[in-house]
């Protein structure tokens, strides 16, 4: 079965910034990716992500303790950035 994730913010590790796009997955494989829209045939399940981010599973997003501040989360994020 194929699933089209559309209206997503694609987090591409090779791009300089996230971009709006769509991702087509079939089984365990990415079959197509498009920045903008993606045209598919019938029989594809569509999932509208409403602008949420979509990243590859191998993207490392941990911080090695960067949030160990004696302040709230928004302040810790700003300081770590």
N, C-alpha and C positions, 0 to 999 in steps of 0.2 A: 504494500500500500504506500502511496506517495502522499506526503503532507507538504503543503505550501505555507510557510510562515511569511506573512506579508505585513506591511505597515510596521516594519521593524527598524531599529537603529542598529546597523551592522557594525560590530566592533572587530575590525580586521586588523590583526597584528602587523600587517605590512603597510597599512594606510596611516596617514598622519593624523586623521581624526575620524570618529564614527560618522557613517553616512546612512541616510535612509535607503532601505532596499527590501529585497525579498530573497528567501532561501527555499529551495526545493529539496526535500529529503525523501529518499526512497530506501526503505529498509534501514540499514545502518550507514548508508552513504549519502553524502551531499551530491546531488545530481546537477544542480545549477544554482547560480547566485547572480543577482542583478541589482545594481544600484539604481533605484527607481522601481518600476513595476516589472512583473514577470508574467508572461502569457503561458497558460497551461491548458490542457484539454480537460474533458470531463473525467469524473472518477477520482479527482484529486481532492483530498480533504483540505479545506482552507482554514487557517487559524490567523485571525487578525490580532497582532500583538499591541495595537494601539500606541505605537511609538516606543515601546519598551526596548531595552537593549538585548541583543542576541550575540553571544560570543562563542567561539570554539571551546570545547571542553578542556583543551590543553592550555588555555590562557591562565597564567599564574597571577593571581590578584592579592596574594597575602602581603602583609606589611612588616613582618619581623619586629613586632612590638611598637610600631610607630604610634599606636593608639594608647600607649601607657602614659597618659597625661592625667593630672589631677584636675581635669576640666571636663565639660560635657562633650558629647560626640560631635556636634557641629564645630565647636572650637578646635577639637582634636583633628578633624578633617582639614580645616583651614590651615592649621599649623603644620600638618604633615605635607600638605601640598606645597 
